[in-house]
Amino acid sequence: MSSHPDMETQYRAVRENAGVFNRSKRGKVRAEGADCLRFLHGMVTNAVESLAENEGNYAAVTSARGQTLLDVWVHRLQECIYMETEPGLATKLIETLDRYLIADDVALSDESDAWAIFGVQGPAAYELVGQVVGRVPADLPEHHTVVRAFEGTPIWVTARSYTGEPGFDLRIAQNDSLRRALVAAGGTPIEWQVEEILRVEAGIPRYGTEIDESVVPLEAGLNHAVDFDKGCYIGQEVIAKMHFRGRPRRYLTGLICNTPVCGNITVNDKTVGRVTTCVKSLHFNRVIALAIIRRGYHEAGQRVLLDDGSEAEVVNLPFTANSLT
């Protein structure tokens, strides 16, 4: 029998209290060397050189044509740059960056198996983390890190939300004791299916579904992953042109659906987009979806057809800001 509570209990825990997520399978890459900051600054869409110690941000690695090869969370720590990406993509991240390493003093290493990551999300996340590993600043900015300890082991506590609720990721040398302590202190363990519902309700895209190599970051709603004032990086010309003209070809949108279906979206027999993730919302008790839809068909209120012939309606994101009937 599963040790996890039922899905509705898990969902309510995150929206009303605190849920605990096991994110240990995420890809983790360490970068170090004298040229590390300068090199990475020229490789990702967000600023790296201006990050102070224990600061971080969200960025993308793009091709020369502006396509999104990876998304990555960049953290400047005391001894290195720590990068995190989707599970299974650490090797791709290293190989992509290594392709541009010539005479730079930069060493890249896959540390995916060395670290566990346990997320805490919900209105009570701050209190739960403080109870288990020690208080963190109440105003810790998103992606910023403080170092605490658990049973004598260092913990990197990073402010991070991927559910629409406040939260943290706690990184520790690989073991399960911290997760058990967070649950024992009142956190509810959360399964992946519930995490997906929370993510979709919050309108947050994920690499491998909404984001892939066919999509320019701005088409997936990743404007916050791009620093438009920084210097050159791979793909910068395409992304800057799209931004300053203000006209992405496609947009990340929400859909209210009658049936759970992924696939093409059509209007008047013309394919105008695709459904990327479809879930049953536990808040609205409706089928909702994230989609990438062509400009001109992406405005709220647009009616579209799905692959099974059912109709859906485009809505603004996040769903949690909507009042759906």
Sine and cosine of phi, psi and omega as CSV:
sin_phi,cos_phi,sin_psi,cos_psi,sin_omega,cos_omega
0.00,0.00,0.66,-0.75,0.00,-1.00
-0.92,0.40,0.59,-0.80,0.06,-1.00
-0.99,0.11,-0.06,1.00,-0.02,-1.00
-1.00,0.07,0.64,-0.77,0.13,-0.99
-0.90,0.43,0.18,-0.98,0.02,-1.00
-0.90,0.43,0.26,-0.97,-0.14,-0.99
-0.88,0.48,-0.65,0.76,-0.01,-1.00
-0.91,0.42,-0.61,0.79,0.04,-1.00
-0.91,0.42,-0.68,0.73,0.04,-1.00
-0.88,0.48,-0.72,0.69,-0.03,-1.00
-0.87,0.49,-0.74,0.68,-0.01,-1.00
-0.89,0.46,-0.57,0.82,0.01,-1.00
-0.86,0.51,-0.68,0.73,-0.03,-1.00
-0.95,0.31,-0.64,0.77,-0.02,-1.00
-0.97,0.25,-0.41,0.91,-0.11,-0.99
-0.87,-0.50,-0.36,0.93,-0.10,-1.00
-0.66,-0.75,-0.96,-0.27,0.02,-1.00
-0.43,-0.90,0.76,-0.65,0.07,-1.00
-0.94,-0.35,0.47,-0.89,-0.02,-1.00
-0.90,-0.43,0.81,-0.58,-0.07,-1.00
-0.91,-0.41,0.71,-0.71,0.11,-0.99
-1.00,-0.07,0.96,-0.29,-0.07,-1.00
-0.92,-0.39,0.44,0.90,-0.14,-0.99
-0.93,0.36,-0.31,0.95,-0.02,-1.00
-0.99,0.13,-0.04,1.00,-0.01,-1.00
-0.90,0.44,0.51,-0.86,0.03,-1.00
-0.95,0.30,0.70,-0.72,-0.05,-1.00
-0.72,-0.69,0.81,-0.59,-0.06,-1.00
-0.79,-0.62,0.72,-0.69,0.05,-1.00
-0.97,-0.23,0.72,-0.70,0.07,-1.00
-0.81,-0.58,0.74,-0.67,0.01,-1.00
-0.53,-0.85,0.26,-0.97,-0.02,-1.00
0.79,-0.62,0.31,-0.95,-0.11,-0.99
-0.88,0.47,-0.49,0.87,-0.07,-1.00
-0.98,-0.19,0.19,0.98,-0.16,-0.99
-0.86,0.51,-0.78,0.62,-0.05,-1.00
-0.88,0.48,-0.75,0.66,-0.02,-1.00
-0.89,0.46,-0.69,0.72,-0.04,-1.00
-0.90,0.44,-0.76,0.65,-0.04,-1.00
-0.92,0.39,-0.54,0.84,0.03,-1.00
-0.86,0.52,-0.57,0.82,0.00,-1.00
-1.00,0.04,0.03,1.00,-0.07,-1.00
-0.93,-0.38,-0.32,0.95,-0.06,-1.00
-0.84,-0.54,0.26,-0.97,-0.13,-0.99
-0.98,0.20,-0.30,0.95,-0.01,-1.00
-0.96,-0.27,0.19,-0.98,-0.05,-1.00
-0.97,0.25,0.66,-0.75,0.05,-1.00
-0.87,-0.49,-0.68,0.73,-0.08,-1.00
-0.87,0.48,-0.50,0.86,-0.05,-1.00
-1.00,0.09,-0.08,1.00,0.01,-1.00
-0.94,0.34,0.76,-0.65,0.12,-0.99
-1.00,0.10,0.20,-0.98,0.02,-1.00
-0.83,0.55,0.72,-0.69,0.00,-1.00
0.95,0.30,0.24,0.97,0.15,-0.99
-0.98,-0.19,0.37,-0.93,0.00,-1.00
-0.40,-0.91,0.08,-1.00,0.09,-1.00
-0.35,-0.94,0.05,-1.00,0.00,-1.00
-0.96,-0.27,0.69,-0.73,-0.09,-1.00
-0.55,-0.83,0.11,-0.99,0.10,-0.99
-0.80,-0.60,0.46,-0.89,0.18,-0.98
-0.96,-0.28,0.85,-0.53,-0.13,-0.99
-0.85,-0.52,0.35,-0.94,0.07,-1.00
-0.99,0.14,0.08,-1.00,0.02,-1.00
-0.89,0.46,-0.38,0.93,0.03,-1.00
-1.00,-0.07,0.17,0.99,0.07,-1.00
0.99,0.12,0.09,1.00,0.00,-1.00
-0.96,0.28,0.55,-0.83,-0.09,-1.00
-1.00,0.10,0.96,-0.27,0.01,-1.00
-0.98,0.18,-0.58,0.81,-0.01,-1.00
-0.37,-0.93,0.39,-0.92,0.32,-0.95
-0.93,-0.38,0.48,-0.88,-0.16,-0.99
-0.50,-0.86,0.63,-0.77,0.13,-0.99
-0.99,-0.16,0.86,-0.51,-0.09,-1.00
-0.96,-0.27,0.79,-0.61,0.01,-1.00
-0.79,-0.61,0.82,-0.57,0.09,-1.00
-1.00,-0.02,0.92,-0.39,0.02,-1.00
-0.96,-0.28,0.03,-1.00,-0.09,-1.00
-0.88,0.47,-0.64,0.77,-0.16,-0.99
-0.94,-0.33,-0.09,1.00,-0.09,-1.00
-0.20,-0.98,0.04,-1.00,0.26,-0.97
-0.98,-0.22,0.82,-0.57,0.01,-1.00
-0.96,-0.28,0.79,-0.61,-0.01,-1.00
-0.86,-0.52,0.59,-0.81,-0.04,-1.00
-0.75,-0.66,0.66,-0.75,0.00,-1.00
-0.60,-0.80,-0.13,-0.99,-0.05,-1.00
-0.91,0.41,0.43,-0.90,0.03,-1.00
-0.81,0.58,0.69,-0.72,0.05,-1.00
0.99,0.11,-0.02,1.00,-0.10,-0.99
-0.95,-0.32,0.13,0.99,0.02,-1.00
-0.89,0.46,-0.67,0.75,0.01,-1.00
-0.89,0.45,-0.68,0.73,0.04,-1.00
-0.88,0.48,-0.65,0.76,0.03,-1.00
-0.88,0.47,-0.74,0.67,-0.01,-1.00
-0.89,0.45,-0.71,0.70,-0.03,-1.00
-0.91,0.42,-0.62,0.79,0.01,-1.00
-0.91,0.42,-0.71,0.70,0.01,-1.00
-0.94,0.35,-0.65,0.76,-0.05,-1.00
-0.88,0.47,-0.45,0.89,-0.01,-1.00
-0.87,0.49,-0.44,0.90,-0.05,-1.00
-0.97,-0.26,0.02,1.00,0.05,-1.00
-0.99,0.15,0.86,-0.51,0.00,-1.00
-0.89,-0.46,-0.98,0.20,0.01,-1.00
-0.92,-0.40,0.30,0.95,-0.06,-1.00
-0.98,0.21,0.61,-0.79,0.09,-1.00
-1.00,0.08,0.99,0.16,-0.02,-1.00
-0.64,-0.77,0.78,-0.63,0.06,-1.00
-0.89,-0.45,0.77,-0.64,-0.01,-1.00
-0.90,-0.43,0.70,-0.71,0.01,-1.00
-0.62,-0.78,0.63,-0.78,0.02,-1.00
-0.99,0.11,0.91,-0.42,0.00,-1.00
-0.90,-0.43,0.43,0.90,-0.07,-1.00
-0.85,0.53,-0.62,0.79,-0.06,-1.00
-1.00,0.05,-0.12,0.99,-0.09,-1.00
-1.00,0.06,-0.36,0.93,-0.16,-0.99
-0.81,-0.59,0.61,-0.79,0.20,-0.98
-0.99,-0.17,0.54,-0.84,0.09,-1.00
-0.79,-0.62,0.81,-0.58,0.05,-1.00
-0.85,-0.52,0.85,-0.53,-0.01,-1.00
-1.00,-0.04,0.54,-0.84,0.13,-0.99
-0.78,-0.62,0.86,-0.51,-0.07,-1.00
-0.75,-0.66,0.66,-0.75,0.06,-1.00
0.69,-0.73,0.20,-0.98,-0.02,-1.00
-0.85,0.53,-0.46,0.89,-0.01,-1.00
-0.99,-0.16,0.23,0.97,-0.04,-1.00
-0.87,0.50,-0.68,0.74,-0.02,-1.00
-0.86,0.50,-0.71,0.70,-0.02,-1.00
-0.92,0.38,-0.65,0.76,-0.02,-1.00
-0.91,0.41,-0.70,0.71,0.03,-1.00
-0.89,0.46,-0.69,0.73,0.01,-1.00
-0.88,0.48,-0.62,0.79,0.00,-1.00
-0.91,0.41,-0.57,0.82,-0.12,-0.99
-1.00,-0.05,-0.65,0.76,-0.09,-1.00
-0.86,-0.51,-0.01,1.00,-0.03,-1.00
0.96,-0.29,0.50,-0.87,-0.08,-1.00
-0.86,0.51,0.60,-0.80,0.15,-0.99
-0.89,-0.45,0.35,-0.94,-0.01,-1.00
-0.85,0.53,0.72,-0.69,-0.01,-1.00
-0.91,0.42,-0.39,0.92,-0.04,-1.00
-0.95,-0.32,0.43,0.90,0.01,-1.00
-0.86,0.50,0.87,-0.50,-0.05,-1.00
-0.92,0.39,0.42,-0.91,0.05,-1.00
-0.81,0.59,0.71,-0.70,0.03,-1.00
0.97,0.25,0.01,1.00,0.06,-1.00
-1.00,0.00,0.43,-0.90,-0.18,-0.98
-0.81,-0.59,0.60,-0.80,0.24,-0.97
-0.81,-0.59,0.46,-0.89,-0.02,-1.00
-0.98,-0.22,0.81,-0.59,0.07,-1.00
-0.81,-0.59,-0.22,-0.98,-0.02,-1.00
-0.62,-0.79,0.46,-0.89,0.07,-1.00
-0.65,-0.76,0.89,-0.45,-0.04,-1.00
0.78,0.62,0.65,0.76,0.04,-1.00
0.99,0.13,-0.02,1.00,-0.02,-1.00
-0.97,-0.23,0.73,-0.68,0.01,-1.00
-0.89,0.47,0.60,-0.80,0.06,-1.00
-0.81,-0.59,0.77,-0.63,0.12,-0.99
-0.99,-0.12,0.93,-0.38,-0.06,-1.00
-0.97,-0.22,0.90,-0.43,-0.06,-1.00
-0.89,-0.45,0.78,-0.63,0.07,-1.00
-0.92,0.38,0.82,-0.57,-0.09,-1.00
-0.33,-0.94,0.76,-0.65,0.05,-1.00
-0.86,-0.51,0.76,-0.65,0.09,-1.00
-0.71,-0.71,0.38,0.93,0.02,-1.00
-0.74,-0.67,-0.06,1.00,-0.14,-0.99
1.00,0.03,-0.10,1.00,0.05,-1.00
-0.95,-0.31,0.37,-0.93,0.08,-1.00
-0.90,0.44,0.48,-0.88,-0.01,-1.00
-0.10,-0.99,-0.03,-1.00,-0.06,-1.00
-0.58,-0.82,0.45,-0.89,0.26,-0.97
-0.93,-0.37,0.72,-0.70,0.00,-1.00
-0.91,-0.41,0.89,-0.46,-0.02,-1.00
-0.97,-0.25,0.76,-0.65,-0.06,-1.00
-0.58,-0.81,0.44,-0.90,0.10,-1.00
-0.80,0.60,0.65,-0.76,-0.21,-0.98
-0.77,0.64,0.92,-0.39,0.18,-0.98
-0.13,-0.99,0.14,-0.99,-0.11,-0.99
-0.95,-0.31,0.02,1.00,-0.13,-0.99
-0.92,0.39,-0.57,0.82,0.00,-1.00
-0.92,0.40,-0.67,0.74,0.03,-1.00
-0.87,0.49,-0.69,0.72,0.00,-1.00
-0.89,0.46,-0.61,0.79,0.01,-1.00
-0.92,0.38,-0.63,0.78,0.02,-1.00
-0.90,0.43,-0.63,0.78,0.04,-1.00
-0.94,0.35,-0.68,0.73,0.01,-1.00
-0.88,0.47,-0.49,0.87,-0.01,-1.00
-0.99,0.10,0.02,1.00,0.08,-1.00
0.85,-0.52,-0.07,1.00,0.04,-1.00
-0.97,0.25,0.58,-0.81,0.01,-1.00
-0.99,-0.14,0.82,-0.58,0.03,-1.00
-0.92,0.40,0.69,-0.72,-0.11,-0.99
-0.89,-0.46,0.76,-0.65,0.05,-1.00
-1.00,0.08,0.28,-0.96,-0.09,-1.00
-0.87,0.49,-0.63,0.78,-0.04,-1.00
-0.87,0.49,-0.61,0.79,0.02,-1.00
-0.95,0.30,-0.62,0.79,0.06,-1.00
-0.85,0.52,-0.62,0.78,0.03,-1.00
-0.91,0.42,-0.66,0.75,0.04,-1.00
-0.88,0.48,-0.72,0.69,0.01,-1.00
-0.88,0.48,-0.68,0.73,-0.01,-1.00
-0.89,0.45,-0.72,0.70,-0.02,-1.00
-0.92,0.40,-0.69,0.72,0.04,-1.00
-0.84,0.54,-0.58,0.82,0.00,-1.00
-0.99,0.13,-0.09,1.00,0.04,-1.00
0.94,0.34,0.54,0.84,-0.07,-1.00
-0.99,-0.16,0.87,-0.49,0.00,-1.00
-0.96,0.27,0.40,-0.92,0.01,-1.00
-0.75,-0.66,0.63,-0.77,0.03,-1.00
-0.92,0.40,0.71,-0.71,-0.06,-1.00
0.98,-0.20,-0.27,0.96,0.07,-1.00
-0.83,-0.56,-0.98,0.18,0.03,-1.00
-0.96,0.29,-0.52,0.85,-0.09,-1.00
-0.93,-0.38,0.78,-0.62,0.12,-0.99
-0.39,-0.92,-0.16,-0.99,-0.12,-0.99
-0.96,0.28,-0.09,1.00,0.07,-1.00
-1.00,0.00,-0.09,1.00,-0.17,-0.99
-0.90,-0.43,0.74,-0.67,0.18,-0.98
-0.98,0.21,0.62,-0.78,-0.08,-1.00
-0.74,0.68,-0.65,0.76,-0.05,-1.00
-0.92,0.39,-0.41,0.91,0.02,-1.00
-0.97,0.25,-0.31,0.95,0.03,-1.00
-0.96,-0.27,0.28,0.96,0.05,-1.00
0.97,0.25,0.40,0.92,-0.07,-1.00
-0.99,-0.12,0.56,0.83,0.04,-1.00
-0.82,0.57,-0.57,0.82,-0.02,-1.00
-0.95,0.32,-0.15,0.99,0.03,-1.00
-1.00,-0.09,0.07,1.00,-0.07,-1.00
-0.84,-0.54,0.76,-0.65,0.15,-0.99
-0.99,-0.14,0.94,-0.34,-0.10,-1.00
-0.99,0.15,-0.06,1.00,0.00,-1.00
-0.96,-0.27,-0.10,0.99,-0.03,-1.00
-0.98,0.22,0.13,-0.99,0.02,-1.00
-0.96,0.27,-0.26,-0.96,-0.11,-0.99
-0.93,0.36,0.53,-0.85,0.18,-0.98
-0.51,-0.86,0.21,-0.98,-0.02,-1.00
-0.88,0.47,0.84,-0.55,0.00,-1.00
1.00,0.00,0.02,1.00,-0.12,-0.99
-0.89,0.46,-0.61,0.79,-0.07,-1.00
-0.89,0.45,-0.70,0.71,-0.01,-1.00
-0.90,0.43,-0.71,0.70,-0.06,-1.00
-0.93,0.38,-0.68,0.73,0.01,-1.00
-0.89,0.45,-0.67,0.74,0.00,-1.00
-0.88,0.47,-0.69,0.73,0.01,-1.00
-0.89,0.45,-0.64,0.77,-0.03,-1.00
-0.93,0.38,-0.77,0.64,-0.13,-0.99
-0.96,0.26,-0.36,0.93,0.16,-0.99
-0.99,0.14,-0.31,0.95,0.07,-1.00
0.93,0.36,0.45,0.89,-0.10,-1.00
-0.66,-0.75,0.97,0.25,0.20,-0.98
-0.86,0.52,0.47,-0.88,0.01,-1.00
-0.97,0.26,-0.46,0.89,-0.06,-1.00
-0.65,-0.76,0.28,-0.96,-0.03,-1.00
-0.67,-0.74,0.54,-0.84,0.17,-0.98
-0.98,0.18,0.81,-0.59,-0.02,-1.00
-0.72,-0.70,0.14,-0.99,0.16,-0.99
-0.97,-0.24,0.39,-0.92,0.08,-1.00
-0.73,-0.68,0.64,-0.77,0.23,-0.97
-0.98,-0.19,0.87,-0.49,-0.14,-0.99
-0.91,-0.41,0.32,-0.95,0.11,-0.99
-1.00,-0.07,-0.45,0.89,0.00,-1.00
-0.69,-0.72,0.45,-0.89,0.04,-1.00
-0.99,0.16,0.97,-0.25,-0.03,-1.00
-0.52,-0.85,0.68,-0.73,0.12,-0.99
-0.95,-0.32,0.33,-0.95,-0.01,-1.00
0.71,-0.71,-0.38,-0.92,-0.11,-0.99
-0.96,0.28,0.44,-0.90,0.09,-1.00
-0.89,-0.46,0.75,-0.67,-0.02,-1.00
-0.80,-0.60,0.45,-0.89,0.15,-0.99
-0.68,-0.73,0.85,-0.53,-0.03,-1.00
0.79,0.61,0.72,0.70,0.03,-1.00
0.92,0.40,0.20,0.98,0.04,-1.00
-0.96,-0.29,0.76,-0.65,0.05,-1.00
-0.96,0.27,0.86,-0.51,-0.08,-1.00
-0.86,-0.51,0.03,1.00,0.00,-1.00
0.15,-0.99,-0.22,-0.98,0.00,-1.00
-0.53,-0.85,0.60,-0.80,0.15,-0.99
-0.98,0.19,0.76,-0.65,-0.08,-1.00
-0.97,-0.26,-0.66,0.75,0.04,-1.00
-0.63,-0.78,0.74,-0.67,-0.03,-1.00
-0.77,-0.64,0.76,-0.65,-0.04,-1.00
-0.63,-0.78,0.26,-0.96,0.16,-0.99
-1.00,-0.07,0.92,-0.39,-0.01,-1.00
-0.93,0.37,0.79,-0.61,0.04,-1.00
-0.99,0.12,-0.23,0.97,0.05,-1.00
-1.00,0.09,-0.73,0.69,-0.08,-1.00
-0.99,-0.11,-0.20,0.98,-0.09,-1.00
0.82,0.58,0.66,0.75,0.02,-1.00
-0.71,-0.70,0.38,-0.92,0.15,-0.99
-0.99,0.16,0.82,-0.57,0.01,-1.00
-0.79,-0.61,0.33,-0.94,-0.04,-1.00
-0.49,-0.87,0.39,-0.92,0.24,-0.97
-0.98,-0.18,0.55,-0.84,-0.05,-1.00
-0.52,-0.85,0.43,-0.90,0.16,-0.99
-0.95,-0.32,0.88,-0.47,-0.14,-0.99
-0.79,-0.62,0.64,-0.77,0.00,-1.00
-0.87,0.49,0.54,-0.84,0.09,-1.00
-0.83,0.57,0.66,-0.75,-0.03,-1.00
0.98,-0.18,-0.31,0.95,0.03,-1.00
-0.83,-0.56,0.16,0.99,-0.17,-0.99
-0.98,-0.18,-0.04,1.00,-0.07,-1.00
-0.97,0.24,0.55,-0.84,0.03,-1.00
-0.83,0.56,0.68,-0.73,-0.01,-1.00
0.98,-0.17,-0.27,0.96,0.03,-1.00
-0.90,0.43,0.75,-0.66,0.07,-1.00
-1.00,-0.08,0.71,-0.71,-0.03,-1.00
-0.70,-0.71,0.27,-0.96,0.07,-1.00
-0.94,-0.35,0.60,-0.80,0.03,-1.00
-0.98,-0.21,0.10,-1.00,-0.10,-0.99
-0.85,0.52,-0.52,0.85,-0.04,-1.00
-1.00,0.05,0.11,0.99,0.01,-1.00
1.00,0.00,-0.10,1.00,0.00,-1.00
-0.98,0.19,0.33,-0.94,-0.03,-1.00
-0.98,-0.17,0.51,-0.86,0.07,-1.00
-0.66,-0.75,0.31,-0.95,-0.01,-1.00
-0.85,-0.53,0.73,-0.68,0.06,-1.00
-0.96,0.27,0.71,-0.70,0.06,-1.00
-0.73,-0.69,0.34,-0.94,0.04,-1.00
-0.96,0.27,0.45,-0.89,0.08,-1.00
-0.98,-0.20,0.46,-0.89,-0.02,1.00
-0.98,0.18,0.35,-0.94,0.08,-1.00
-0.88,0.47,-0.55,0.83,-0.05,-1.00
-0.90,0.43,-0.25,0.97,0.06,-1.00
-1.00,-0.06,-0.09,1.00,-0.03,-1.00
-1.00,-0.07,0.36,-0.93,0.18,-0.98
-0.89,-0.46,1.00,-0.09,-0.14,-0.99
-1.00,-0.03,0.63,-0.77,0.03,-1.00
-0.92,-0.39,0.00,0.00,0.00,0.00
